[in-house]
Amino acid sequence: MSRIAYVNGRYVPFAGARVHIEDRGYQFADGVYEVCAVRGGKLVDEAPHLARLDRSLQEMHIRPPVASAALAHIMRETIRRNAVGDGLVYLQVTRGVARRDHAFPATAKPSLVVTARNLSIEKYEAWAASGVAVKSMPETRWARCDIKSVALLPNVLAKQSAREAGAFEAWFVDGDGHVTEGASTTAWIVDAAGVLRTRKLGNEILPGVTRGELLPMCRQLGIQVAEKAFTIAEAKAAREAFITAATIGVIPVVKLDGSVVGDGRPGPVAKRLRAAYWADRA
Ligand SMILES: Cc1ncc(COP(=O)(O)O)c(C=O)c1O
C-alpha cells in the first residue's frame, strides 16, 4: 500500500508530495509542528496536542490554516488512508509561500502538511525494558523553546552528538547548571529523597503533552512530584531518571554521561508510569 500525504487541501501520493521552494518553512524555518501518537488507529491525547498547536500558532502570529475540527478530520483521514495502527501523525504549519523577505508577507496563506506512518512499537518496548543512555550538553537553543517551532537545528546537532557518543538522548543544561529538557523529550528524575522532579514550565522548555498528562496521573497514583529543575549532579545521584515524549511514552534513563543512574536498571516509578500511561490510552 503506498503512502499518502495531505498537502494544502489535497491528499497526494507521498513520493510526489511537494511544497514550493519559497515556502517560508523551507527558507526561514517559519513554522510550527505537532507529533501525535496513534494507538490502535486512534489519536492519543488529541485535544492537548491541538491546543498546543493553537498556542504555537498564536505566539508566531500565524493564522490557523483550517479550523480545529477540520484539522482533526484531516488527521484522522491521513491515519485511515495510510492504514496506521500503532504509529504517529506529523503535522506542520508554515506562514506560507511568499517572495523571500524576513518580515511577514501581507498576503501569504499558511501551508499545512499532514503525514502519518506506522512505527515499530516493539523497538520502544525494548528501550523501555533496557533503559537508555543520555549525554548532557550546554543549552544552545533560543529563548522561546516553549514554541514548537520547526527551527530544530540545535536539537538536531545535540541528538547527533549524543548518538555519536553512544547515547540515545541529549539533555540540555542551562547557564545555571540545571537541565532544561532533552533534544526531543521531557527530562525527569526521582531524586535522592524520592521526589519525582521535572522542570516547571517556562520559555526554556516545550510544554510536553506527555508531561502534562503524567503530572495529574502521578498525583492520582500517590507519587510525590515537584516541578523543580535539577542539575546533572542531582540526576547522577538520583534513584532513577526517565524521558517522555508522545510517540515513546515513558523511557527509563539508566546512564548519564557514562555514569550509572540508580542501580543501572529501569526504576519502579518509570515502569509504573509507563504502564499507567499506556493503559489509559489502550
Ligand atoms: C524539545 C522537546 N521537548 C519535549 C518534548 C516532549 O513533548 P511531547 O510529550 O508533547 O511529545 C518534545 C517532543 O517532541 C520535544 O521536541
The ligand as a Tripos MOL2 file, in Angstrom:
@<TRIPOS>MOLECULE
LIG
   16    16     1     0     0
SMALL
NO_CHARGES

@<TRIPOS>ATOM
      1 C1         12.2010   19.6820   22.7990 C.3       1 LIG1
      2 C2         11.1130   18.7440   23.2060 C.ar      1 LIG1
      3 N1         10.7850   18.6320   24.4970 N.ar      1 LIG1
      4 C3          9.8130   17.7940   24.9120 C.ar      1 LIG1
      5 C4          9.1120   17.0090   24.0120 C.ar      1 LIG1
      6 C5          8.0320   16.1000   24.5070 C.3       1 LIG1
      7 O1          6.7790   16.6250   24.1710 O.3       1 LIG1
      8 P1          5.5090   15.6810   23.9590 P.3       1 LIG1
      9 O2          5.3370   14.9330   25.2440 O.co2     1 LIG1
     10 O3          4.4080   16.6270   23.6870 O.co2     1 LIG1
     11 O4          5.8370   14.7800   22.8060 O.co2     1 LIG1
     12 C6          9.4150   17.1030   22.6500 C.ar      1 LIG1
     13 C7          8.6650   16.2970   21.6820 C.2       1 LIG1
     14 O5          8.8690   16.3400   20.5110 O.2       1 LIG1
     15 C8         10.4280   17.9900   22.2340 C.ar      1 LIG1
     16 O6         10.7560   18.1170   20.9300 O.3       1 LIG1
@<TRIPOS>BOND
     1     1     2 1
     2     2     3 ar
     3     2    15 ar
     4     3     4 ar
     5     4     5 ar
     6     5     6 1
     7     5    12 ar
     8     6     7 1
     9     7     8 1
    10     8     9 2
    11     8    10 1
    12     8    11 1
    13    12    13 1
    14    12    15 ar
    15    13    14 2
    16    15    16 1
@<TRIPOS>SUBSTRUCTURE
     1 LIG1         1 GROUP 0 **** ****
